[in-house]
Amino acid sequence: MTPLVQSAAWQTLRDHHAQWQDRNLVSLFDADPERFDKFSLEAAGVFMDFSKNHVDETTVKLLADLGRARGVETLRDAMFAGEKINHTENRAVLHVALRAPVGMQICVDGEDVVPGVHEVVDRMAGFAERVRSGARTGRTGKPFTDIVSIGIGGSDLGPCMTVEALRSSLHPRLTMHFVSNIDGAHLAKALRDLDPETTLFVVISKTFTTLETLTNAKSARDWFLASGATHADIAKHFVAVSTNAEKVEEFGIATRNMFGFWDWVGGRYSLWSAVGLPIMLAVGAQGFHELLAGAHEMDMHFRTAPLERNLPALLALLGVWYRGFFGATSQCIAPYAQDLNRLAAYLQQLEMESNGKAVTRDGTPVSTGTCPVIWGEPGTNGQHAFFQLIHQGTDVIPVDFIAALDGGHNLPDHHRLLLANCFAQSEALMMGKSADEVRAEFAAAGQHGVEVEALVPHKVFTGNRPSTTLLVDRFSPRAIGALVALYEHKVFVQGAVWDVNSYDQWGVELGKQLAARIAPELLPGAVAGKHDSSTAGLIARARAAGA
Ligand SMILES: O=P(O)(O)OC[C@H]1O[C@H](O)[C@H](O)[C@@H](O)[C@@H]1O
């Protein structure tokens, strides 16, 4: 494929950007009373206002042309057709099949995978409903009160983020805990107040070889056995989610207590598979089905809408526009919802592990910057921490504001203030405050003179800073499903434009290999291997401290 910067579509965009330099968002709104209507869209229950972005109708057209020229639609159709678009691992990429309704056909190697998907979901539902009703009990016959999900990365962030997001729909008897870090503090804290007789462990790992997960699962099993339970009792308190039956059995969990999935489900795209078992345990089978339905609705929109009217494509192309032409190296995610407090962490893996690549699909260096740093925190907390930099710092940092119109709680005043703050931030970023406005404020307060003048530059906001606002009615399972699918497809489109393989993650391997080498060197009496002087010095300090 032609390097991105040499493509005709990119060069046309570059010329368009050259003319854009002096444009101001406020003047675009002044010039067009219909700007909000023209640059907002709704699909699958997600409303997207992208009018406060540096775009006009030409920009949208040129960005869509770029998407088409880079083969977004062809690659999209190949993904839905089960082609092995993850070429470095020779795998299909079919998280969309996980939310396909009964009767829809999606084939991998000539075999329709949808019936198998529903078979697993039905098994999960049977299990989850027995746990939720109390019919399935622990070894002493007591219903479960606590579920500890053990996994990391894609086997943790999706279920953890979603369970938090759906807090208002959780089962009243079941408390959900998520343990990921190999730092023993994480497991110790989770287990501290738990009763082994009423605790169910869900061990989630696609490969079932991940150091953190297996270490935590073994320690959890020891904790369980130390309570007087026998090995035979493990079957009542441990279930596994994996693609690797052999390793699951080796660990001591019988395959009848295992829920499977497939190699065409990427870890960071897996919350819709059996990896979502904690979600189903927390919100029930019905809630899980609604989550899938919301995602499927977004899939259908993504698959059929022209790029100019396609939510995921537009979200992606805006990111490409800012990354390529405005020097934006990061993207802030600002959900105005405490329950979405893990969304930024989830999207960090989704976007950065997918598109944090420096070579194109054919292995040659990319010609532009790829994935920006994804970061964020719920509003309004972020306003009192890092928003200073977004308003007055030196870089362009596009913000995605995400909010629900209904807060889902009985504190309407809080929700009104939350939404007011959300809308105010995007307005302030765009409007800014000029030196004259600052002087006028001082004058209105009766302040004039040299001291006032010295303060003026500090109080000026340049404005003209872009943001997108995503609104849903409320954070229902359906809305969360649609929202997450929106970001999944955003990542897909960006990967296609940048021409990177969004579905491998070789960059995580080297650190794992080196950790495996260093771990035995930290044992008492072990001989340290050959390292640079920094690493050797750190190892020596840890050994001296008896690590
Ligand atoms: O599900 P697992 O096989 O345990 O993998 C857990 C995680 O670890 C890996 O290092 C990858 O970076 C992630 O993509 C993956 O989600």
The ligand as an SDF file (V2000), in Angstrom:
LIG
                    3D

 16 16  0  0  0  0  0  0  0  0999 V2000
   -5.8710  -13.7550   28.5980 O   0  0  0  0  0  0  0  0  0  0  0  0
   -4.4130  -13.9830   28.7560 P   0  0  0  0  0  0  0  0  0  0  0  0
   -3.8700  -15.0280   27.8350 O   0  0  0  0  0  0  0  0  0  0  0  0
   -4.0770  -14.2810   30.1940 O   0  0  0  0  0  0  0  0  0  0  0  0
   -3.6750  -12.6440   28.3760 O   0  0  0  0  0  0  0  0  0  0  0  0
   -3.8290  -11.4860   29.1300 C   0  0  0  0  0  0  0  0  0  0  0  0
   -3.1840  -10.3020   28.4630 C   0  0  0  0  0  0  0  0  0  0  0  0
   -1.7840  -10.4560   28.4500 O   0  0  0  0  0  0  0  0  0  0  0  0
   -1.0030  -10.2440   27.3070 C   0  0  0  0  0  0  0  0  0  0  0  0
    0.2780   -9.8890   27.7100 O   0  0  0  0  0  0  0  0  0  0  0  0
   -1.5020   -9.2660   26.2880 C   0  0  0  0  0  0  0  0  0  0  0  0
   -0.7480   -8.0910   26.2450 O   0  0  0  0  0  0  0  0  0  0  0  0
   -2.9480   -8.8860   26.4550 C   0  0  0  0  0  0  0  0  0  0  0  0
   -3.4670   -8.6180   25.1820 O   0  0  0  0  0  0  0  0  0  0  0  0
   -3.7490   -9.9930   27.0970 C   0  0  0  0  0  0  0  0  0  0  0  0
   -5.0820   -9.5770   27.1890 O   0  0  0  0  0  0  0  0  0  0  0  0
  1  2  2  0
  2  3  1  0
  2  4  1  0
  2  5  1  0
  5  6  1  0
  6  7  1  0
  7  8  1  0
  7 15  1  0
  8  9  1  0
  9 10  1  0
  9 11  1  0
 11 12  1  0
 11 13  1  0
 13 14  1  0
 13 15  1  0
 15 16  1  0
M  END
$$$$
